[in-house]
């Protein structure tokens, strides 16, 4: 992770959940206007199907219907897979 990204991440972690959602939305919107990727000219950003999926999952979370996993659990699972345990 670059120092700039680490700095932004640290700042973002101090935001409220609603502020983080707004930040994510703004960042994703910016990808739609970004130039084509250097890897063969594929467009950056989310397809309409993914935007709909994100909206569905967000609504599910807001309604208290989503099963969530803590960041610590995500990290533990990733470390386990990296170590060949999963």
Phi and psi in radians as a Rosetta constraint file:
Dihedral C 1 N 2 CA 2 C 2 CIRCULARHARMONIC -1.246 0.35
Dihedral N 2 CA 2 C 2 N 3 CIRCULARHARMONIC 2.742 0.35
Dihedral C 2 N 3 CA 3 C 3 CIRCULARHARMONIC -1.027 0.35
Dihedral N 3 CA 3 C 3 N 4 CIRCULARHARMONIC -0.638 0.35
Dihedral C 3 N 4 CA 4 C 4 CIRCULARHARMONIC -1.128 0.35
Dihedral N 4 CA 4 C 4 N 5 CIRCULARHARMONIC -0.771 0.35
Dihedral C 4 N 5 CA 5 C 5 CIRCULARHARMONIC -1.145 0.35
Dihedral N 5 CA 5 C 5 N 6 CIRCULARHARMONIC -0.735 0.35
Dihedral C 5 N 6 CA 6 C 6 CIRCULARHARMONIC -1.060 0.35
Dihedral N 6 CA 6 C 6 N 7 CIRCULARHARMONIC -0.708 0.35
Dihedral C 6 N 7 CA 7 C 7 CIRCULARHARMONIC -1.133 0.35
Dihedral N 7 CA 7 C 7 N 8 CIRCULARHARMONIC -0.780 0.35
Dihedral C 7 N 8 CA 8 C 8 CIRCULARHARMONIC -1.134 0.35
Dihedral N 8 CA 8 C 8 N 9 CIRCULARHARMONIC -0.723 0.35
Dihedral C 8 N 9 CA 9 C 9 CIRCULARHARMONIC -1.073 0.35
Dihedral N 9 CA 9 C 9 N 10 CIRCULARHARMONIC -0.760 0.35
Dihedral C 9 N 10 CA 10 C 10 CIRCULARHARMONIC -1.043 0.35
Dihedral N 10 CA 10 C 10 N 11 CIRCULARHARMONIC -0.786 0.35
Dihedral C 10 N 11 CA 11 C 11 CIRCULARHARMONIC -1.125 0.35
Dihedral N 11 CA 11 C 11 N 12 CIRCULARHARMONIC -0.731 0.35
Dihedral C 11 N 12 CA 12 C 12 CIRCULARHARMONIC -1.126 0.35
Dihedral N 12 CA 12 C 12 N 13 CIRCULARHARMONIC -0.596 0.35
Dihedral C 12 N 13 CA 13 C 13 CIRCULARHARMONIC -1.142 0.35
Dihedral N 13 CA 13 C 13 N 14 CIRCULARHARMONIC -0.335 0.35
Dihedral C 13 N 14 CA 14 C 14 CIRCULARHARMONIC -1.520 0.35
Dihedral N 14 CA 14 C 14 N 15 CIRCULARHARMONIC -0.102 0.35
Dihedral C 14 N 15 CA 15 C 15 CIRCULARHARMONIC -1.378 0.35
Dihedral N 15 CA 15 C 15 N 16 CIRCULARHARMONIC 2.764 0.35
Dihedral C 15 N 16 CA 16 C 16 CIRCULARHARMONIC -1.229 0.35
Dihedral N 16 CA 16 C 16 N 17 CIRCULARHARMONIC 2.915 0.35
Dihedral C 16 N 17 CA 17 C 17 CIRCULARHARMONIC -1.020 0.35
Dihedral N 17 CA 17 C 17 N 18 CIRCULARHARMONIC -0.788 0.35
Dihedral C 17 N 18 CA 18 C 18 CIRCULARHARMONIC -1.097 0.35
Dihedral N 18 CA 18 C 18 N 19 CIRCULARHARMONIC -0.708 0.35
Dihedral C 18 N 19 CA 19 C 19 CIRCULARHARMONIC -1.151 0.35
Dihedral N 19 CA 19 C 19 N 20 CIRCULARHARMONIC -0.659 0.35
Dihedral C 19 N 20 CA 20 C 20 CIRCULARHARMONIC -1.158 0.35
Dihedral N 20 CA 20 C 20 N 21 CIRCULARHARMONIC -0.691 0.35
Dihedral C 20 N 21 CA 21 C 21 CIRCULARHARMONIC -1.068 0.35
Dihedral N 21 CA 21 C 21 N 22 CIRCULARHARMONIC -0.755 0.35
Dihedral C 21 N 22 CA 22 C 22 CIRCULARHARMONIC -1.090 0.35
Dihedral N 22 CA 22 C 22 N 23 CIRCULARHARMONIC -0.741 0.35
Dihedral C 22 N 23 CA 23 C 23 CIRCULARHARMONIC -1.077 0.35
Dihedral N 23 CA 23 C 23 N 24 CIRCULARHARMONIC -0.786 0.35
Dihedral C 23 N 24 CA 24 C 24 CIRCULARHARMONIC -1.061 0.35
Dihedral N 24 CA 24 C 24 N 25 CIRCULARHARMONIC -0.804 0.35
Dihedral C 24 N 25 CA 25 C 25 CIRCULARHARMONIC -1.017 0.35
Dihedral N 25 CA 25 C 25 N 26 CIRCULARHARMONIC -0.774 0.35
Dihedral C 25 N 26 CA 26 C 26 CIRCULARHARMONIC -1.150 0.35
Dihedral N 26 CA 26 C 26 N 27 CIRCULARHARMONIC -0.698 0.35
Dihedral C 26 N 27 CA 27 C 27 CIRCULARHARMONIC -1.144 0.35
Dihedral N 27 CA 27 C 27 N 28 CIRCULARHARMONIC -0.739 0.35
Dihedral C 27 N 28 CA 28 C 28 CIRCULARHARMONIC -1.152 0.35
Dihedral N 28 CA 28 C 28 N 29 CIRCULARHARMONIC -0.685 0.35
Dihedral C 28 N 29 CA 29 C 29 CIRCULARHARMONIC -1.042 0.35
Dihedral N 29 CA 29 C 29 N 30 CIRCULARHARMONIC -0.664 0.35
Dihedral C 29 N 30 CA 30 C 30 CIRCULARHARMONIC -1.127 0.35
Dihedral N 30 CA 30 C 30 N 31 CIRCULARHARMONIC -0.481 0.35
Dihedral C 30 N 31 CA 31 C 31 CIRCULARHARMONIC -1.199 0.35
Dihedral N 31 CA 31 C 31 N 32 CIRCULARHARMONIC -0.546 0.35
Dihedral C 31 N 32 CA 32 C 32 CIRCULARHARMONIC -1.094 0.35
Dihedral N 32 CA 32 C 32 N 33 CIRCULARHARMONIC -0.527 0.35
Dihedral C 32 N 33 CA 33 C 33 CIRCULARHARMONIC -1.644 0.35
Dihedral N 33 CA 33 C 33 N 34 CIRCULARHARMONIC -0.069 0.35
Dihedral C 33 N 34 CA 34 C 34 CIRCULARHARMONIC -1.241 0.35
Dihedral N 34 CA 34 C 34 N 35 CIRCULARHARMONIC 2.624 0.35
Dihedral C 34 N 35 CA 35 C 35 CIRCULARHARMONIC -1.142 0.35
Dihedral N 35 CA 35 C 35 N 36 CIRCULARHARMONIC 2.862 0.35
Dihedral C 35 N 36 CA 36 C 36 CIRCULARHARMONIC -1.019 0.35
Dihedral N 36 CA 36 C 36 N 37 CIRCULARHARMONIC 2.590 0.35
Dihedral C 36 N 37 CA 37 C 37 CIRCULARHARMONIC -1.137 0.35
Dihedral N 37 CA 37 C 37 N 38 CIRCULARHARMONIC 2.706 0.35
Dihedral C 37 N 38 CA 38 C 38 CIRCULARHARMONIC -1.274 0.35
Dihedral N 38 CA 38 C 38 N 39 CIRCULARHARMONIC -0.266 0.35
Dihedral C 38 N 39 CA 39 C 39 CIRCULARHARMONIC -1.561 0.35
Dihedral N 39 CA 39 C 39 N 40 CIRCULARHARMONIC 1.175 0.35
Dihedral C 39 N 40 CA 40 C 40 CIRCULARHARMONIC 1.607 0.35
Dihedral N 40 CA 40 C 40 N 41 CIRCULARHARMONIC 0.172 0.35
Dihedral C 40 N 41 CA 41 C 41 CIRCULARHARMONIC 1.353 0.35
Dihedral N 41 CA 41 C 41 N 42 CIRCULARHARMONIC 0.289 0.35
Dihedral C 41 N 42 CA 42 C 42 CIRCULARHARMONIC -1.196 0.35
Dihedral N 42 CA 42 C 42 N 43 CIRCULARHARMONIC 2.391 0.35
Dihedral C 42 N 43 CA 43 C 43 CIRCULARHARMONIC -1.192 0.35
Dihedral N 43 CA 43 C 43 N 44 CIRCULARHARMONIC 2.567 0.35
Dihedral C 43 N 44 CA 44 C 44 CIRCULARHARMONIC -1.549 0.35
Dihedral N 44 CA 44 C 44 N 45 CIRCULARHARMONIC 2.908 0.35
Dihedral C 44 N 45 CA 45 C 45 CIRCULARHARMONIC 1.784 0.35
Dihedral N 45 CA 45 C 45 N 46 CIRCULARHARMONIC -3.080 0.35
Dihedral C 45 N 46 CA 46 C 46 CIRCULARHARMONIC -1.753 0.35
Dihedral N 46 CA 46 C 46 N 47 CIRCULARHARMONIC 2.499 0.35
Dihedral C 46 N 47 CA 47 C 47 CIRCULARHARMONIC -1.256 0.35
Dihedral N 47 CA 47 C 47 N 48 CIRCULARHARMONIC 2.883 0.35
Dihedral C 47 N 48 CA 48 C 48 CIRCULARHARMONIC -1.051 0.35
Dihedral N 48 CA 48 C 48 N 49 CIRCULARHARMONIC -0.654 0.35
Dihedral C 48 N 49 CA 49 C 49 CIRCULARHARMONIC -1.089 0.35
Dihedral N 49 CA 49 C 49 N 50 CIRCULARHARMONIC -0.735 0.35
Dihedral C 49 N 50 CA 50 C 50 CIRCULARHARMONIC -1.208 0.35
Dihedral N 50 CA 50 C 50 N 51 CIRCULARHARMONIC -0.648 0.35
Dihedral C 50 N 51 CA 51 C 51 CIRCULARHARMONIC -1.055 0.35
Dihedral N 51 CA 51 C 51 N 52 CIRCULARHARMONIC -0.725 0.35
Dihedral C 51 N 52 CA 52 C 52 CIRCULARHARMONIC -1.148 0.35
Dihedral N 52 CA 52 C 52 N 53 CIRCULARHARMONIC -0.692 0.35
Dihedral C 52 N 53 CA 53 C 53 CIRCULARHARMONIC -1.138 0.35
Dihedral N 53 CA 53 C 53 N 54 CIRCULARHARMONIC -0.735 0.35
Dihedral C 53 N 54 CA 54 C 54 CIRCULARHARMONIC -1.076 0.35
Dihedral N 54 CA 54 C 54 N 55 CIRCULARHARMONIC -0.775 0.35
Dihedral C 54 N 55 CA 55 C 55 CIRCULARHARMONIC -1.092 0.35
Dihedral N 55 CA 55 C 55 N 56 CIRCULARHARMONIC -0.724 0.35
Dihedral C 55 N 56 CA 56 C 56 CIRCULARHARMONIC -1.097 0.35
Dihedral N 56 CA 56 C 56 N 57 CIRCULARHARMONIC -0.813 0.35
Dihedral C 56 N 57 CA 57 C 57 CIRCULARHARMONIC -1.155 0.35
Dihedral N 57 CA 57 C 57 N 58 CIRCULARHARMONIC -0.668 0.35
Dihedral C 57 N 58 CA 58 C 58 CIRCULARHARMONIC -1.102 0.35
Dihedral N 58 CA 58 C 58 N 59 CIRCULARHARMONIC -0.769 0.35
Dihedral C 58 N 59 CA 59 C 59 CIRCULARHARMONIC -1.114 0.35
Dihedral N 59 CA 59 C 59 N 60 CIRCULARHARMONIC -0.708 0.35
Dihedral C 59 N 60 CA 60 C 60 CIRCULARHARMONIC -1.078 0.35
Dihedral N 60 CA 60 C 60 N 61 CIRCULARHARMONIC -0.753 0.35
Dihedral C 60 N 61 CA 61 C 61 CIRCULARHARMONIC -1.117 0.35
Dihedral N 61 CA 61 C 61 N 62 CIRCULARHARMONIC -0.827 0.35
Dihedral C 61 N 62 CA 62 C 62 CIRCULARHARMONIC -1.054 0.35
Dihedral N 62 CA 62 C 62 N 63 CIRCULARHARMONIC -0.567 0.35
Dihedral C 62 N 63 CA 63 C 63 CIRCULARHARMONIC -1.446 0.35
Dihedral N 63 CA 63 C 63 N 64 CIRCULARHARMONIC -0.025 0.35
Dihedral C 63 N 64 CA 64 C 64 CIRCULARHARMONIC 1.337 0.35
Dihedral N 64 CA 64 C 64 N 65 CIRCULARHARMONIC 0.357 0.35
Dihedral C 64 N 65 CA 65 C 65 CIRCULARHARMONIC -1.794 0.35
Dihedral N 65 CA 65 C 65 N 66 CIRCULARHARMONIC -0.075 0.35
Dihedral C 65 N 66 CA 66 C 66 CIRCULARHARMONIC -1.557 0.35
Dihedral N 66 CA 66 C 66 N 67 CIRCULARHARMONIC 2.471 0.35
Dihedral C 66 N 67 CA 67 C 67 CIRCULARHARMONIC -1.520 0.35
Dihedral N 67 CA 67 C 67 N 68 CIRCULARHARMONIC 2.108 0.35
Dihedral C 67 N 68 CA 68 C 68 CIRCULARHARMONIC -1.886 0.35
Dihedral N 68 CA 68 C 68 N 69 CIRCULARHARMONIC 2.802 0.35
Dihedral C 68 N 69 CA 69 C 69 CIRCULARHARMONIC -2.251 0.35
Dihedral N 69 CA 69 C 69 N 70 CIRCULARHARMONIC 2.368 0.35
Dihedral C 69 N 70 CA 70 C 70 CIRCULARHARMONIC -1.182 0.35
Dihedral N 70 CA 70 C 70 N 71 CIRCULARHARMONIC 2.724 0.35
Dihedral C 70 N 71 CA 71 C 71 CIRCULARHARMONIC -1.043 0.35
Dihedral N 71 CA 71 C 71 N 72 CIRCULARHARMONIC -0.653 0.35
Dihedral C 71 N 72 CA 72 C 72 CIRCULARHARMONIC -1.071 0.35
Dihedral N 72 CA 72 C 72 N 73 CIRCULARHARMONIC -0.693 0.35
Dihedral C 72 N 73 CA 73 C 73 CIRCULARHARMONIC -1.182 0.35
Dihedral N 73 CA 73 C 73 N 74 CIRCULARHARMONIC -0.718 0.35
Dihedral C 73 N 74 CA 74 C 74 CIRCULARHARMONIC -1.040 0.35
Dihedral N 74 CA 74 C 74 N 75 CIRCULARHARMONIC -0.822 0.35
Dihedral C 74 N 75 CA 75 C 75 CIRCULARHARMONIC -1.075 0.35
Dihedral N 75 CA 75 C 75 N 76 CIRCULARHARMONIC -0.749 0.35
Dihedral C 75 N 76 CA 76 C 76 CIRCULARHARMONIC -1.103 0.35
Dihedral N 76 CA 76 C 76 N 77 CIRCULARHARMONIC -0.738 0.35
Dihedral C 76 N 77 CA 77 C 77 CIRCULARHARMONIC -1.117 0.35
Dihedral N 77 CA 77 C 77 N 78 CIRCULARHARMONIC -0.748 0.35
Dihedral C 77 N 78 CA 78 C 78 CIRCULARHARMONIC -1.096 0.35
Dihedral N 78 CA 78 C 78 N 79 CIRCULARHARMONIC -0.792 0.35
Dihedral C 78 N 79 CA 79 C 79 CIRCULARHARMONIC -1.076 0.35
Dihedral N 79 CA 79 C 79 N 80 CIRCULARHARMONIC -0.688 0.35
Dihedral C 79 N 80 CA 80 C 80 CIRCULARHARMONIC -1.109 0.35
Dihedral N 80 CA 80 C 80 N 81 CIRCULARHARMONIC -0.769 0.35
Dihedral C 80 N 81 CA 81 C 81 CIRCULARHARMONIC -1.139 0.35
Dihedral N 81 CA 81 C 81 N 82 CIRCULARHARMONIC -0.721 0.35
Dihedral C 81 N 82 CA 82 C 82 CIRCULARHARMONIC -1.072 0.35
Dihedral N 82 CA 82 C 82 N 83 CIRCULARHARMONIC -0.618 0.35
Dihedral C 82 N 83 CA 83 C 83 CIRCULARHARMONIC -1.443 0.35
Dihedral N 83 CA 83 C 83 N 84 CIRCULARHARMONIC -0.013 0.35
Dihedral C 83 N 84 CA 84 C 84 CIRCULARHARMONIC 1.568 0.35
Dihedral N 84 CA 84 C 84 N 85 CIRCULARHARMONIC 0.220 0.35
Dihedral C 84 N 85 CA 85 C 85 CIRCULARHARMONIC -1.680 0.35
Dihedral N 85 CA 85 C 85 N 86 CIRCULARHARMONIC 0.187 0.35
